[in-house]
Amino acid sequence: MMPFEKCPVCGGEMVGKEVEKLLRGGVNTAILRVPAEVCLRCGERLYSQDVVRCFERIRAKLKRHDTKDFQPMGQAFKVTNCGLESSA
């Protein structure tokens, strides 16, 4: 899949895996499973050009709110205060 045997970040060994990728477009978010080369040492992920193009298409759809082909998975919430005191 990739021309890298070693990680371009740390030199670690790369292995092919299926990973979950979180994509954001505007206020919308999508999660998908895609193939990637993953570094066993640092966790760096490398994606093929086809996968990156897929990411770009999905982000554009999310920005346009064109989500009719996507499966809803619940709701997302922004938490502004979880009750923790600032240590500063």
C-alpha positions in Angstrom: 0.0 0.0 0.0 2.7 2.5 1.0 6.3 3.0 -0.1 7.4 3.2 3.5 8.9 0.2 5.3 10.0 2.5 8.1 8.1 5.4 9.8 9.1 8.8 8.3 8.7 10.3 11.8 10.6 8.0 14.1 12.1 5.2 11.9 9.8 2.5 13.5 8.3 -0.5 11.7 5.2 0.2 9.7 2.3 -2.4 9.5 -0.9 -2.4 7.6 -4.1 -2.1 9.8 -7.7 -1.0 9.6 -8.1 2.1 11.7 -11.0 4.4 12.7 -10.7 8.0 11.4 -12.6 10.9 12.8 -13.4 13.6 10.2 -14.8 17.0 10.8 -16.5 19.3 8.3 -18.2 22.5 9.6 -20.2 21.5 12.7 -20.6 17.9 11.6 -18.4 14.9 12.4 -18.1 11.4 10.8 -16.2 8.3 11.8 -15.1 5.7 9.3 -12.8 2.6 9.1 -10.0 2.8 6.6 -6.8 1.0 5.7 -3.6 2.7 6.9 0.0 2.0 7.5 0.6 2.4 11.3 4.0 2.8 13.0 4.4 0.3 15.8 6.7 2.7 17.7 5.0 6.2 17.6 1.6 5.4 16.2 2.0 7.7 13.1 -0.6 6.8 10.4 0.0 7.0 6.6 -2.9 6.8 4.2 -3.0 6.1 0.5 -4.0 8.8 -2.0 -7.4 7.2 -2.6 -8.1 7.2 1.2 -7.1 10.9 1.5 -9.4 11.7 -1.5 -12.2 9.9 0.3 -11.5 12.0 3.4 -11.7 15.2 1.3 -15.1 14.1 -0.2 -16.5 13.3 3.2 -15.3 16.6 4.7 -16.9 18.5 1.8 -20.2 16.7 2.3 -20.1 17.4 6.0 -19.5 21.1 5.4 -22.5 21.2 3.0 -24.7 19.2 5.5 -25.1 16.6 2.8 -25.3 13.7 5.2 -28.2 11.7 3.7 -25.8 8.8 2.8 -24.3 8.7 6.4 -25.7 6.6 9.3 -26.6 8.6 12.4 -24.8 7.5 15.5 -26.4 9.6 18.3 -25.5 13.2 19.2 -22.4 15.1 20.1 -22.2 17.7 22.9 -19.8 20.4 23.8 -19.0 20.5 27.5 -17.8 23.9 28.7 -17.4 23.1 32.4 -17.0 19.7 34.0 -16.5 21.0 37.5 -12.7 20.9 37.7 -11.0 23.8 39.4 -8.2 25.5 37.5 -4.8 24.8 39.1 -3.4 28.2 38.0 
